[in-house]
Amino acid sequence: MKKYISIALTSLLALTLFSCTKKADIEGIEPKLPNLQLSSLGYQQSSPFSSTTILQLNFGATAKVPVGKFVVEVLDGTKVVDTITFPTWSGNDVTSTTTPLVVNHSISYVLQNTSYPNTQVYSGAILLKFSKLNLVSGKTYGIRATAYAATGTLVSAMTQASFFKFI
């Protein structure tokens, strides 16, 4: 008898696990997502770094609004030692020039596939030339990234303290 009860319960469990498909409630979830949110900030290179380093910062973000400028600040503790401003999420920073062509820092992104009709998911990369930053040997620095909406009024910031060591 125990054997039959066990088989019946196992069958019932299997039916409930595999008999239906689960779909995300897109219409219910999407309104709850933030209008602009940086979701990740990191790198894959090995620290410490020198003045010849070009660091690739990787970031992730979601936005339900058009995006505007992107700012990266290099921090010594809480003190800002350098600021890199990108007018858009694709292209060169404001200190780069076109004539002659000088690229100091750059930013780019790829939009990821999403089932949310009104939300963009960004996977981006920022290239920072350490020779163009005000860094001092032997110090450990943090990074604060700030994403702005096109209106400039909506921002999302993410800070990584003790992010890299400069030698």
N, C-alpha and C positions, 0 to 999 in steps of 0.2 A: 504494500500500500504506500509506504514512504517513497518507494521508487517512482510510482505513478504521480504522486503529488510533486515530487522533485522535477520530473519531466514536464509536467503541466506548468509549473512556475517558471522553469527555464524557457519553455516555449513562449509563454506570455511575455517574459522579459525580452526575448529576442524579437518578438513581434513589435513591441513598443519601441525598441531601439532602431529597428531597421525598416519599419513599414511606412514611415512618413518622411518627407523631406522638410528640412527647416530652411526657411528663407528669412533673410534679414528684413526687419520692418523699416525699410528705407524712409518712408514718409514719417514714421514716428521718431527715428533716430536723427536724421539730418537736421531738423530744427534745433536740436539740443547741442549740436557741434558749435564750437566757438567760431566767430566770424573770421578771426585770424589767429593762428597759433603756431609758434615754432614748437616742434615736437622732439627734435634731436639736434645735437651738435657734437661733433667729434672728429677724430682723424685716425689714420691707420699707420702712419709713419712712426719710426722709433725715435724717441727723444733721448738725449739732449740734441739741440739744434744749434747750428752756427749761422754766421751772416750769409753763407752761400745757400742756405736752405730756402726752398720754395715749399711752404706748407700748404697741403690741400685740406681745408676744413670741409667736412661734409655736413649738410643740414637737411632736415625734413620739416615740412610745414603743411598746414591745411589752410585754405582760405575760401570764404564764401563771398568775398568782396575783391575788387581789383587791387593788386598789390602796387606799392610805390617804391620808395627808396629802401635800402638795406644798409645798416651801419654795423661795423665791427669795431669794438674798442679793445685795446690791449691794456690789461690792468696789472699794476704792481700793488698787490693787496687790493685796496679799494680805490687807489689813485689811478686815473686814466693817464697812460703815458703816450698813447697814440690812438688816433681815430681814423678809420678808413670808411669813406662814404661812397656808396654805389647809388647813382641816381635811379637805377632800375635793377631788377633781379637778373639781368642778363647784360653783360658788357664789362667795361673797365671802370675803375674808380675815378673820382673827380680829379686826382692828381696826374692821371695818365693823359698823354697828348696824342693828337692825330698827325700834326705836322711839326716836327718829325714824329714818327710813330714811336711812342714810348709807353709800354704797358707796365705799370707798377703792380697793380693788383687787379684780379678779374673775378667775376661771378657768373655762374651759369646754372641752369636747372633743366630738368626733364619733368614733364607732367606724367604722373602715374595713372594707370587705369583705375577708375573707381565707379561704383554703381550709384553714387550720389549725383544727381543731375545738376545741383547748384553748388557743388563744392569741388575745388581743385586740390589735388594732392601733389606737392612739390618734393622732388628729390634733387638737391642742389650741391654744388661744389664752389668753394671760394679758394682762389690761389693767392697766398700772401707771400711777397718777397721780403724776407727778413732783412735784407740789405737796405730796404726802404723804410724800416721801422726804427724807432728810437729805443733800441734794446741795449741793455748793459750786461756784459759777460758775468756769469755766475749767478744770475737771478732766475727765479721761477715766476712765470707770468700766468695770468688768467685771461680769459676771453669773455666778452659780453657781446652777444649778437642781438640786434634789434631789427625786427621786420616791421615795416610801416605799410598801412593801406594807402591807396592812391590819394585819399583825402588828407592824409597826414595826421588825422585825429585818432586813428585806431592803431595801437602798437602791440607787439608781443616781443618780450625780451627773454633771453636765456643766458645765464652766466655759468661758466665753468671755472672755478677757482683752482689755482695751482695746476694749470692746464699743460704747460710745457716748460722745460728748462732750457735756457740759452747759455751756450758756452763761448 
